[in-house]
């Protein structure tokens, strides 16, 4: 069971996203971080030092623990981006690429 569920009496519109190569239907009202949690994702990225798993902590753009790659753009704060139809989300592990 997801800890994210719609309010009683509401029927959210589901949209199809791609999470790490798998198609997942999530409510369109969520941020990417909330959608990932809704889909049961527990680890969003791993740290460059120690390979420690990280997941959202603050859910308001302060901690940077929710960084993911969205539509091939790395280092996106998933708690600050609204999910949209067809969005591709993948997880980041280790040190980021310097661009």
Helices and strands as residue ranges (DSSP letters): E 14-19, E 22-27, H 32-38, E 45-46, E 53-54, E 67-70, E 73-77, G 78-80, E 88-90, E 92-93
